[in-house]
Amino acid sequence: MHIFDFKNRTAVVTGGAQGFGLDVAKRFLESGAKVFIWDIDEKLLKSAVDEVKHPNLFYSVVDVSNYQDVEKNVADIISKSNIDILINNAGITGPTGPLWEYDVEMWNKIVQINLMGTFNCCRAIVPNMIKNNYGRIVNVASVAGKDGNANASAYSSGKAGAIGLTKALGKELADKDIAVNAVTPAGAKTRILDQMSKEHVQRMLSKVPRGRFLEIHEFTSLVCWLSSQENTFSTAAVFDISGGRSTY
Ligand SMILES: NC(=O)c1ccc[n+]([C@@H]2O[C@H](COP(=O)([O-])OP(=O)(O)OC[C@H]3O[C@@H](n4cnc5c(N)ncnc54)[C@H](O)[C@@H]3O)[C@@H](O)[C@H]2O)c1
C-alpha cells in the first residue's frame, strides 16, 4: 500500500460517517492529516468516531444541502486552521423509478444533495484555499453521471451536474496550486445500495467488465492520490473508477 503524506493537512470529508467517506477519512488520519467528517446522521457520526478513536478526527452534523449550515461549520474550522482538502462525498441515490412517475420533492432533494451540496461546500471553502494558494478538491460523482442510469434520473442529473461543476471550477482555479477533480465510481457495497431495488443493483453490476463490485479501498487509493500534494497537474478532470464500464 502506498504511503501518502498528509502531515499538517486539514481535510473535510462530507458524508464521512460511513462507506466511502469514512474509509477516506481513516486513510487521511493514518497519513497524518487532521480530519473533519461531516454528515447529516449524528448517530452514525458518533459511532464512527467511537470506532476510529483518533485524536485528529472531529465530527459535525452538517446538511450539505443547506448553505448556512455549511458556511457556519467552515467558519468554525478556519477560525483555527486552514482547510487544505475537501472531499465532496455526501450523496443519496433515492429510490429507483421512471422519471414520469418520480416524486417531485424527492427528485429535487436528490439534486440538492448531490449537486447543490457540492456547490455549497466549494462555495464556502474555496476562498480559504485561494488565500493559501493551496487546495485539493475531489467531487465524488458516479458512472450514473456519465452514462445516465435508467430509473435514476435525479441521481444521474445530480452527478452529471457535479461533473460539470468540477470542470468549470477546476478551470477557474487552474492558475493556483488548487486542483479540482471528480471521480466516477461504479457500484460498491456500501449502505447506499439499500436505497435502490435489487434488480437495479444487479443491472448496474452486469455492465461492469471486471464482473464485480468496486472495493472501498480501491476507491480510497484514487481519492488519496488526487488529494495529495503530488497531484500538481491534473485538474478539472474526471477520473473513472468503473472497472471498464465507462471508457470515455
Ligand atoms: N457505493 C456506490 O455504489 C457508489 C457508486 C458511485 C458513487 N457513489 C457515491 O459515493 C458517495 C458516498 O456514498 P457511499 O456509497 O459511501 O454511501 P453511504 O450511504 O454509505 O454514505 C453516504 C453518506 O452521506 C450522508 N449524507 C446523505 N445526505 C447528506 C446530507 N444532506 N448532508 C450530509 N451528509 C449526507 C449519509 O448520511 C451517509 O453517511 C456518494 O456521493 C455516492 O453517490 C457511491
The ligand as a Gaussian input file, in Angstrom:
#p B3LYP/6-31G(d) Opt

LIG

0 1
 N      -21.413000       2.858000      -3.297000
 C      -21.648000       3.017000      -4.591000
 O      -22.040000       2.075000      -5.285000
 C      -21.401000       4.352000      -5.239000
 C      -21.163000       4.378000      -6.625000
 C      -20.939000       5.612000      -7.228000
 C      -20.924000       6.768000      -6.481000
 N      -21.155000       6.718000      -5.141000
 C      -21.131000       7.959000      -4.387000
 O      -20.222000       7.870000      -3.330000
 C      -20.598000       8.761000      -2.287000
 C      -20.541000       8.035000      -0.953000
 O      -21.540000       7.051000      -0.939000
 P      -21.423000       5.663000      -0.168000
 O      -21.503000       4.611000      -1.179000
 O      -20.304000       5.668000       0.790000
 O      -22.854000       5.670000       0.560000
 P      -23.286000       5.803000       2.080000
 O      -24.759000       5.862000       2.068000
 O      -22.594000       4.745000       2.864000
 O      -22.659000       7.224000       2.534000
 C      -23.210000       8.442000       2.174000
 C      -23.237000       9.349000       3.403000
 O      -23.745000      10.639000       3.012000
 C      -24.540000      11.108000       4.095000
 N      -25.462000      12.138000       3.647000
 C      -26.603000      11.990000       2.945000
 N      -27.209000      13.169000       2.776000
 C      -26.445000      14.108000       3.385000
 C      -26.541000      15.499000       3.558000
 N      -27.590000      16.199000       3.079000
 N      -25.559000      16.144000       4.232000
 C      -24.518000      15.457000       4.756000
 N      -24.372000      14.124000       4.632000
 C      -25.323000      13.448000       3.955000
 C      -25.260000       9.858000       4.593000
 O      -25.794000      10.034000       5.911000
 C      -24.166000       8.809000       4.506000
 O      -23.475000       8.665000       5.727000
 C      -21.982000       9.272000      -2.653000
 O      -21.871000      10.573000      -3.202000
 C      -22.444000       8.296000      -3.707000
 O      -23.382000       8.875000      -4.587000
 C      -21.378000       5.525000      -4.495000

